[in-house]
Amino acid sequence: MDASARRRRPPLPVVLLVHALVYAGVAVMAVPLLWMVATSLKTEAEAGASPTFSTLLPNAPQWVNYARAFESARLERYYVNSTLAAVLTTVLGVAHNALAGYAFAKLRFRGRRVLLGVALATMMVPVQVYFIFAYLLCTRLGYVDSVQALVVPFLASGFGIFYMRQAILAVPDSLLEAGRLDGMSEFEVFWHIVRPTVWPAMCALGIFTFVFSWNNFFWPLIVVDSERSKTLPLALADLSAGLYVDSWPVQMAAATIMVGPMVAVYLVLQRAFVQGVALTGMKE
Amino acid sequence: MLSAMRRGSSLPAYGFLAFPLAALFLFTLAPTIAGLGLSLFAWDGGGVPRFVGLSNFEDLWADAAFRPALRNTLLFVALSVPPTVVIGFLLAVAVNASWFAGKTIARAAFFLPTILSIVAIGFVWRWLLDPEAGLVNWALRGVGLEQPPDWLNDGWWPMASIVLVSVWRGVGFCMVLYLASLGSISRSLYEAAEVDGAGPWSVVRHVTWPQVAPTTAFLLITGVIGALQVFDIVFVMTGQVESDRTNVLNLYVYRQFTYGQLGYAAAIGVVIFTITILATLAQLAWYALRGKGV
């Protein structure tokens, strides 16, 4: 195997060129965030001037920009709102989708095929078609401007149900039968046998759901009305429009505070994120 | 499975399904049906909707702002989706090679924007693309370009910027999905190609690319669906200016919604939905026909 790998290796200049191109790409991916952090530590004059080699990095880091960012906008409030919405959506959403996925994978009932088809069909519909009446319903329920509006509409999704169903289909029926013979109820079978077995899939769906909820923009833009209920993406959009503060360095400090923790968590849990976000997308 | 199904009634299943399906029905399915119906009405959200037949669609066709939005949306789909998929494929092939050093780092870097909010990405890129203080034009001037474009204001450059940033954001996702499917290609195919004396590029072109066709199909179909709904990136990067060069359908829906033109907004939603279905069916049909032809 080693010999064949060596035989397949292209000539050295090609190898070097490919590395150069890919790592140039890596730089293009990293520079925007690094530039954001660099700008956040600059003075107004440094940031506003045309860049030169000597002003790429701040001369003396202006940590005060971070204090000014917290003064100019209620960042901690947006953090609480976003975290609450994302955590609730993740926990409740995975639970609902797993319950429905179990029913579709392992239980027999009238209307199974039709209901599954309908649930899957909802995946195809763009949010622009249903957001108007979903919004009106939230208004009627008194959800507008509260965390319910950001959680309840996402309790179940066609995609989540399908994903959990596929995972649960792979659980051997003999395991479930054994539980039933021991006198377990269907819910006990789900909780004590199915849930532990498909836990990795639930975690992957959980990360996917968390990232989706954390970054969701269009729906919060519709259902959030007031300053105190804003989520981070809404606040970022307002920041970007210059609503809070006019200074680029302070804006960049605020943006760094908003995206920094997510980036840090991603860098630590990279493998889990890649599997959760991308491989969940494979739907297999 | 069959024995489990034979016993008992439907009751436990309905217990499992009650809450999830109720949520799905109330917040997605019913609003979808109502939304499709609303496109035939004039309604500002209060009082009784007035039935107007197809006149919302006739108005759309005559609306001077609608056609540019439609054109820009299709332009965005055509310009952003194929490059994202192809670059993602090439990156996956490159870092998957046994001789590539640093696969994990490269994957982490390219995948990073996938987990960032598009709002944050648009915000940072606006700063990078600033004509004076921006890093991009500094680099362009550095390589001898005297008059770099004013990215977010000049002619078609705003649309080009939106496309570039979307490709920048999307390649990592495609790369990761391709990496997963590259792992399942049989080694014997490569060995056979080698015996035939195929060069590295020829192997990529004639062995690897056809073998990952299902992933390509998946990425193109879902990519087109997503790109037809483009909103966040446009809203943040150029949304403050209403321009016929950057207005897209979804932004138009949002504006009509904020003006209280709910029936009209619903009609645009129906247009997006219809294009989504047609584009998806066309691609599925194309793959089916091609599959038979081979």
Interface residues (C-beta under 8 A of the other chain):
Chain A: S4 A5 R7 R8 R9 P10 V14 V15 V18 H19 L21 V22 Y23 G25 V26 V28 M29 A30 V31 P32 L33 W35 M36 T39 A47 G48 A49 S50 P51 T52 H96 N97 L99 A100 Y102 A103 K106 L107 R108 F109 R110 R112 L115 V118 A119 T122 M124 V125 P126 V127 Q128 V129 Y130 F131 I132 F133 A134 L136 L137 V152 P153 L155 A156 S157 G158 I161 D173 L176 E177 R180 S185 E186 F187 F190 V211 W214 N215 F217 F218 L221 I222 L232 P233 L236 A237 L239 S240 A241 W248 Q251 M252 A255 M258 V259 M262 V263 Y266 L267 Q270 F273 V274 V277 A278 L279 G281 M282
Chain B: M1 S3 A4 M5 R6 G8 S10 P12 A13 Y14 G15 F16 L17 F19 P20 L21 A23 L24 L26 F27 T28 L29 A30 P31 T32 A34 G35 L36 L38 G45 L91 A94 V95 A97 S98 W99 F100 A101 G102 T104 I105 A106 R107 A108 A109 F110 F111 L112 P113 T114 I115 L116 S117 I118 V119 A120 I121 G122 F123 V124 W125 R126 W127 L128 E132 A133 G134 L135 W138 W168 V171 G172 F173 V176 L177 A180 Y190 E191 E194 G199 P200 V203 F218 T222 I225 L228 Q229 F231 D232 F235 V236 Q240 L249 N250 V253 Y254 F257 L262 A265 A266 I268 G269 V270 I272 F273 T276 I277 T280
